[in-house]
Amino acid sequence: MNRSDLASTIAQRTGVSVKDATAVLAGLNDVIIEAVGRGDKIQLPGLLTIERVERAARTGRNPQTGAEIEIPAGYAAKVTAGSKLKAAAKG
């Protein structure tokens, strides 16, 4: 399901226009990006949790040359599936 399919499905289930559903999805996208960028944790109970995690500096290898490289510390986004999402995936 792509973004336009998702907007259409939301519009049908909620009785709003596709344009409004698309606007809500765009707003959700912006809010999630801003919140994770600030280090906030987003929880949608039963569905998912999104949080920013710190990654330690580490040593890696260049796959072409095999030479060791230093990978600096940084941040990553961690997405954890909630119980309802896990149950839906099981079928």
N, C-alpha and C positions, 0 to 999 in steps of 0.2 A: 504494500500500500504506500503510495507516494503522498506528498503534501496535499495535492489537490483532491485526491481520493479521500484523504482523512478529513479535509474541510467539508467535502460533500456529505460524507457520512455523519459528521457532527451536525451539519445543518439539517439533515433529515431527521435525526433523533431529537433535536432540541427545538425545531420549528423556527430557527433563525435563517437568515439568508446565507448563501455561500460566501458572499462578500464579508459579512460580519464574522462568520466562522474563520475565514482566512485572516482577518484582522486580529482576532483573538489568538490564533496560532502564532502570528508574527509577534504580538505582544508577549506571549509566553516565552517565545524564543529569546527575545531581548531581555526579559526579566531573569531567565535562567543564566544567560551569559554574564549579565552584570553581577548577579548574586555569587556565582561561582568565582568570578574574578575578584570579588571582595573577600572570598574565603568563607562565605556563608554556606550552610548546609540546607539543601532543599529536600523535604520529605513529603511524599504523596503516599500516605499509609496504604499498604496492600499493593501498591503499584511499583514505586521505585524510590530510591534515595540517590541524590547526586551531591557529591562533596569534592572539595579540592584537597588533595593529599600532597605532601612533600616527598620528593624523591631524592635520595641521597646521591652524592657524587659516586661514580663508579668507574671501573676500567672496562673498556670494551675492545673489540677488534674490528679493524677495517676488513670487510669481507673480500675485497679485491686483493689486498696486499698481505693480509694477516697481521699487519702491524698493530700494536696496542695503541689505543687512544684513550684519553681521559674524557669522560662524559661529565659535565658539570652538574651540580645539584640543581633542582628545579621543581616545578609543580606539574601535577597531572590531574585530570578529572576522573573520579571513580564513580561508576554507576553500579548500584546494587539493586537487583530485582526484588520486589516485595513478594509476599506470600501468594496473593491472588494472581500475579503475573507468572510466578513459578508454577502454580496449579494449572493455569491456562496452557502453558507450554507443555505440560505433561499430557494434556488431552483429556 
